Amino acid sequence: MVPVSVRWRRRRIMRLSAASLIALAIAAALAVADRSGFFGRAPEGEFARYDGKNFRVTKVVDGDTIDIDMPDLKTSHPHTRIRFWGVDTPEVPHGEKPGTYFGPEAAAYTRKLIQGQYVRLELEPAKKPRDKYDRLLAWIYLSDGRLLNRLLVEEGCAYADPRFDHHLKGEFARLQKKARTAGRGLWKSVKPEDLPYYMQQDSNR
């Protein structure tokens, strides 16, 4: 027969173990709720929510702007709007605005590659994740690993935007020069007045 003192110690150990397991389960549940914004905040920030994650493209707004299937906690929109880092495609018609040269073609190029597809987002380190319109700024990777931002410049569907610094700025400027020399995409017949203002100021870009 097991002595009473031994049985008491066993029961005490079992109670402590059960309490520890319950405490761990509660802590884990609270951590999940906190990460999902249950307590009214998202302490991990934009990088934890988007960087390195895959999302389905629900809408191609134009050549350098898309919507993905992730609710935007900051704007409360059902989808998050993404603006591509480092590139600037010509505008498509919006409302009463007629758009600009090669805008529909640039949008069609992006739409063909990623409409309804899954893409991987990467945010630019040490930079603010949003632009002045609250669009998330990101690098867009296709399922085969190619960088869409780079492809747009290579194929002459976008300008290498020199207005903001990023880690591929020099490479994009070189790719634009090659596309321009080869007459690819918009460079085949673009007129000086069609260029964005920042390129009209410096025709050598």
C-alpha positions as CSV (number, residue, x, y, z in Angstrom):
1,M,0.0,0.0,0.0
2,V,1.3,3.4,-1.0
3,P,1.9,5.7,2.1
4,V,-0.4,8.6,2.5
5,S,2.4,11.1,2.3
6,V,3.5,9.7,-1.1
7,R,-0.1,9.8,-2.5
8,W,-0.4,13.4,-1.3
9,R,2.8,14.4,-3.0
10,R,1.7,12.7,-6.3
11,R,-1.7,14.5,-6.2
12,R,0.1,17.8,-5.5
13,I,2.4,17.3,-8.5
14,M,-0.5,16.4,-10.8
15,R,-2.4,19.6,-9.7
16,L,0.6,21.7,-10.3
17,S,1.2,20.2,-13.7
18,A,-2.4,20.7,-14.7
19,A,-2.3,24.3,-13.6
20,S,0.9,24.8,-15.6
21,L,-0.6,23.4,-18.7
22,I,-3.7,25.6,-18.3
23,A,-1.5,28.7,-17.8
24,L,0.5,27.9,-20.9
25,A,-2.7,27.4,-23.0
26,I,-4.1,30.8,-21.8
27,A,-0.8,32.5,-22.6
28,A,-0.7,31.0,-26.1
29,A,-4.3,32.1,-26.7
30,L,-3.6,35.6,-25.5
31,A,-0.6,35.8,-27.8
32,V,-2.6,34.8,-30.8
33,A,-5.3,37.2,-30.0
34,D,-2.8,40.0,-29.5
35,R,-1.1,39.3,-32.9
36,S,-4.4,39.3,-34.7
37,G,-5.3,42.7,-33.2
38,F,-8.0,41.5,-30.8
39,F,-6.9,44.1,-28.2
40,G,-7.2,46.9,-30.7
41,R,-3.6,47.1,-31.9
42,A,-1.2,45.2,-34.1
43,P,2.2,45.4,-32.3
44,E,4.1,43.6,-35.0
45,G,3.5,46.3,-37.6
46,E,3.2,46.2,-41.3
47,F,6.4,44.1,-41.8
48,A,5.0,41.2,-39.7
49,R,1.7,41.4,-41.5
50,Y,2.9,41.6,-45.1
51,D,6.7,41.1,-45.6
52,G,7.6,37.7,-47.1
53,K,3.9,36.6,-47.2
54,N,1.9,35.4,-50.2
55,F,-1.4,37.0,-51.2
56,R,-3.9,36.6,-54.1
57,V,-4.2,39.6,-56.4
58,T,-7.9,40.6,-56.5
59,K,-7.6,43.6,-58.7
60,V,-5.1,45.3,-61.0
61,V,-5.8,49.0,-60.7
62,D,-3.1,50.0,-63.1
63,G,0.4,48.9,-64.1
64,D,2.0,49.6,-60.7
65,T,-0.9,49.4,-58.3
66,I,-2.9,46.3,-57.2
67,D,-5.3,45.1,-54.5
68,I,-4.6,41.9,-52.5
69,D,-6.9,39.6,-50.5
70,M,-5.8,40.9,-47.1
71,P,-8.0,43.3,-45.0
72,D,-6.2,46.6,-44.4
73,L,-6.2,47.2,-40.6
74,K,-5.0,50.8,-41.1
75,T,-7.6,51.9,-43.6
76,S,-10.4,49.4,-42.7
77,H,-10.7,48.4,-46.4
78,P,-11.5,44.8,-47.2
79,H,-8.4,44.6,-49.4
80,T,-5.0,46.1,-49.1
81,R,-3.9,48.4,-51.9
82,I,-0.3,47.9,-53.0
83,R,1.9,50.4,-54.8
84,F,5.0,48.9,-56.5
85,W,8.4,50.1,-55.2
86,G,10.8,51.8,-57.6
87,V,8.7,52.1,-60.7
88,D,6.1,54.4,-62.2
89,T,3.8,53.2,-64.9
90,P,1.8,55.6,-67.2
91,E,-1.7,56.3,-65.9
92,V,-4.8,54.6,-67.0
93,P,-8.0,56.6,-67.4
94,H,-9.6,57.4,-64.0
95,G,-13.0,59.1,-63.9
96,E,-12.7,62.3,-66.0
97,K,-8.9,61.9,-66.3
98,P,-8.0,60.5,-69.7
99,G,-4.8,58.7,-68.7
100,T,-1.4,59.0,-70.3
101,Y,0.4,57.3,-73.2
102,F,1.0,53.6,-72.8
103,G,-1.1,53.4,-69.6
104,P,-3.5,50.7,-70.8
105,E,-0.7,48.7,-72.2
106,A,1.2,48.8,-68.9
107,A,-1.9,47.8,-67.0
108,A,-2.5,44.9,-69.4
109,Y,1.0,43.6,-68.9
110,T,0.6,43.5,-65.1
111,R,-2.9,42.1,-65.4
112,K,-1.7,39.3,-67.6
113,L,1.0,38.2,-65.2
114,I,-0.8,38.4,-61.8
115,Q,-4.5,39.0,-62.0
116,G,-6.0,36.3,-59.7
117,Q,-2.6,34.9,-59.0
118,Y,-0.6,34.6,-55.7
119,V,2.3,36.9,-55.3
120,R,4.9,37.4,-52.6
121,L,5.4,40.8,-51.1
122,E,8.6,42.2,-49.7
123,L,8.8,45.6,-48.1
124,E,11.8,47.9,-48.3
125,P,13.9,47.7,-45.1
126,A,14.4,51.0,-43.2
127,K,11.7,52.8,-45.2
128,K,8.2,53.8,-44.3
129,P,5.9,51.1,-45.5
130,R,3.2,53.4,-46.8
131,D,3.0,56.3,-49.3
132,K,1.1,59.5,-48.8
133,Y,-2.1,57.8,-50.0
134,D,-1.8,55.0,-47.4
135,R,-0.9,52.5,-50.1
136,L,1.5,49.8,-49.0
137,L,4.8,50.0,-50.8
138,A,6.2,46.6,-51.9
139,W,8.3,44.5,-54.2
140,I,6.1,42.0,-56.0
141,Y,7.5,38.5,-56.6
142,L,5.8,36.2,-59.1
143,S,5.3,32.5,-58.3
144,D,8.4,31.6,-60.4
145,G,10.6,34.0,-58.4
146,R,10.8,36.8,-60.9
147,L,10.5,40.4,-59.6
148,L,7.6,42.2,-61.3
149,N,8.9,45.6,-60.5
150,R,12.1,44.7,-62.5
151,L,10.2,43.2,-65.4
152,L,8.1,46.3,-65.9
153,V,11.3,48.4,-66.3
154,E,13.0,45.7,-68.5
155,E,10.1,45.5,-70.9
156,G,9.6,49.2,-71.2
157,C,6.2,49.1,-69.4
158,A,7.4,51.4,-66.5
159,Y,9.8,54.2,-65.8
160,A,12.5,53.7,-63.2
161,D,11.3,56.2,-60.7
162,P,14.3,58.3,-59.5
163,R,12.4,60.3,-56.8
164,F,12.9,57.8,-53.9
165,D,15.9,55.8,-52.8
166,H,15.8,52.0,-52.6
167,H,18.3,49.2,-52.9
168,L,17.6,48.6,-56.6
169,K,17.7,52.2,-57.8
170,G,21.0,52.0,-59.7
171,E,20.0,48.7,-61.3
172,F,16.6,50.0,-62.4
173,A,18.3,53.1,-64.0
174,R,20.6,50.8,-66.0
175,L,17.7,48.6,-67.1
176,Q,15.7,51.6,-68.2
177,K,18.6,52.8,-70.3
178,K,18.8,49.5,-72.0
179,A,15.0,49.3,-72.7
180,R,15.1,52.9,-74.0
181,T,18.0,52.1,-76.3
182,A,16.3,49.0,-77.6
183,G,13.0,50.8,-78.1
184,R,11.0,48.3,-76.0
185,G,7.5,49.0,-74.9
186,L,6.7,52.6,-74.3
187,W,10.2,53.6,-75.5
188,K,9.3,52.6,-79.1
189,S,7.3,55.8,-79.8
190,V,7.1,57.9,-76.6
191,K,7.2,61.6,-77.2
192,P,9.0,64.1,-74.9
193,E,5.7,65.6,-73.7
194,D,4.5,62.1,-72.7
195,L,7.3,61.7,-70.2
196,P,6.6,62.2,-66.5
197,Y,7.6,65.6,-65.2
198,Y,10.7,64.3,-63.3
199,M,12.0,63.0,-66.6
200,Q,11.2,66.1,-68.6
201,Q,13.4,68.0,-66.1
202,D,16.3,65.8,-66.9
203,S,16.1,64.3,-70.4
204,N,19.2,62.3,-69.8
205,R,17.6,60.0,-67.2
